Amino acid sequence: MGVVERSLAHASKHVFPRTVRFADIDSQGHVNNVRFLDYLEDARFGMLHVDLHKEGEETFKGLVVARHEIDYLRPLSFRADPVLVETWVTEIRPVRFTLDYEIRDDEEVFVRARSVIVAYDVENAAPRRLSQNELTYLRRFA
């Protein structure tokens, strides 16, 4: 479950605690770079599906990732305490939105990333416009 956190730097952030799993660790003893995309996916799913479901709201339907950018700032080793995946919205357009992330703990930022997400009509295999409910929800994190 994620939480909403107020911040001066950003209107609000979705905060998802993510456990570092043994399977995330590579032969060099730190989280493999590809596994960080799993962390982002888990946080997005929590923000756009799980939390809305728990609130009794309709979840986002038909989203595809159009782009990922990721900057690896520090190695992350196995640890008992989860890291936090903080997510916020930096751009909203009629058919897409941009999420920014930090994977961090209280002292260090390990990763900064960005994803462009496109609303997608699965039945027609084409982009679709974001609904008013989706836009309203996204603005909570903008």
HUCOR-V797201 format. One record per residue. N is the residue number from 1. SS is DSSP state (A for helix, B for strand, O for the rest). Layout:
BEGIN
n: <N:N>
ss: <SS:SS>
END
This chain:
BEGIN
n: <1:2:3:4:5:6:7:8:9:10:11:12:13:14:15:16:17:18:19:20:21:22:23:24:25:26:27:28:29:30:31:32:33:34:35:36:37:38:39:40:41:42:43:44:45:46:47:48:49:50:51:52:53:54:55:56:57:58:59:60:61:62:63:64:65:66:67:68:69:70:71:72:73:74:75:76:77:78:79:80:81:82:83:84:85:86:87:88:89:90:91:92:93:94:95:96:97:98:99:100:101:102:103:104:105:106:107:108:109:110:111:112:113:114:115:116:117:118:119:120:121:122:123:124:125:126:127:128:129:130:131:132:133:134:135:136:137:138:139:140:141:142>
ss: <O:O:B:B:B:B:O:O:O:O:O:B:B:B:B:B:B:B:O:O:O:A:A:A:B:O:O:O:O:B:B:O:O:O:A:A:A:A:A:A:A:A:A:A:A:A:A:A:A:A:A:A:A:A:O:O:O:O:O:O:O:O:B:B:B:B:B:B:B:B:B:B:O:O:O:O:B:O:O:O:O:O:B:B:B:B:B:B:B:B:B:B:O:O:O:B:B:B:B:B:B:B:B:B:O:O:O:O:B:B:B:B:B:B:B:B:B:B:B:B:B:O:O:O:O:B:B:O:O:O:O:A:A:A:A:A:A:A:A:O:O:O>
END
